């Protein structure tokens, strides 16, 4: 008997939490952007396919894609409804990563996975056993680890019949196996108190950020039930596990470590029994580089820049706007900070496009939303880039009207959603 399954194509949308009573930010399609050098071979990108063939008491799983083990786990869920969390290690070597061009829809660096297969005893679907599940998972992961695909994974029992497949080893450029410390091993602390899933995920993200792990949080299951979450110096995985153990829905997570330009957590509902799979994708700097971040503690935001912007300058200027009444009559003037991030290539004789960030109070932004506060002659207002509990950060309308050198680069930077609000 053969059962074939092809993963549905999923449009990956990135969402970010807005403070209470604030309008949510629009969804942004994020495209990885990395410096791809000659050391990386071209990806042999294949479709993410999972197939399970049953032959009496034996079943064979075949999975393909740049992450064939993640494909296999998704297929196991469809077949057996097993909740298995997946955590990818941090890949950096030319043996584990490959270059992918935009024609495949995945520009940048991707895991250099292809395919693998595993044969295991067919489980009894009528009386599922966690021991059976664990044995089958160990067999599948063992076969993957011997297949030559990126990373070496282990099966970890998280209790309550739940398992995680965690990448704990990678290879360097010479093929030497190195231990990888999973991101969710990072210890953090949260006050013990009842929280909704979305609240707990946001606070876990904030705590990881303070520990140097830049992981943003997006939408989560909108479950009104609360769980008691918190603890001191616990692995983020433990707190995450407690956060998703709500009575209203089963939730699993998948952590991808792309060499991506920007961190994000995304979610999608797979439409089965109200279950959710949450995808994490933290910021991983391109090999041989470190992230370049401008942090503004006065107004509370961080801005991620390409490493080519090293030695950038920051200018603090002022925006000015006017508030009008219902008759379009001028009422009063409003002002606020205008922060310009300036490329080191900028000269007075040959200006380079700045990255401008307008800072509004929440009250001022409410006027912008109403259409009563104008900041330019443009027929449209500034575009929100992010907000915290006190300020809204926005891109000025027609900021690139001067058509300066570097305009395309700045446009590309802004498309990757580089502003990260801080508390």
TASULHU-V471582 format. One record per helix or strand. SS is the DSSP state (@ for helix, = for strand). FROM is the first residue (numbers start at 0). TO is the last residue. If there is no record, write none. Layout:
BEGIN
ss:SS from:FROM to:TO
ss:SS from:FROM to:TO
END
This chain:
BEGIN
ss:= from:1 to:5
ss:= from:13 to:13
ss:= from:27 to:27
ss:= from:41 to:41
ss:= from:48 to:54
ss:= from:57 to:63
ss:@ from:67 to:79
ss:= from:83 to:86
ss:= from:96 to:99
ss:@ from:101 to:103
ss:= from:107 to:110
ss:= from:114 to:120
ss:@ from:129 to:144
ss:= from:151 to:158
ss:= from:161 to:170
ss:= from:176 to:178
ss:@ from:182 to:184
ss:= from:186 to:194
ss:@ from:196 to:209
ss:= from:226 to:234
ss:@ from:235 to:243
ss:= from:245 to:245
ss:= from:248 to:248
ss:= from:250 to:254
ss:= from:263 to:268
ss:= from:275 to:280
ss:= from:291 to:295
ss:= from:300 to:304
ss:@ from:306 to:308
ss:= from:312 to:323
ss:= from:329 to:341
ss:= from:351 to:351
ss:= from:354 to:360
ss:@ from:361 to:369
ss:= from:372 to:373
ss:= from:382 to:386
ss:= from:390 to:394
ss:= from:404 to:404
ss:@ from:406 to:414
ss:= from:418 to:420
END
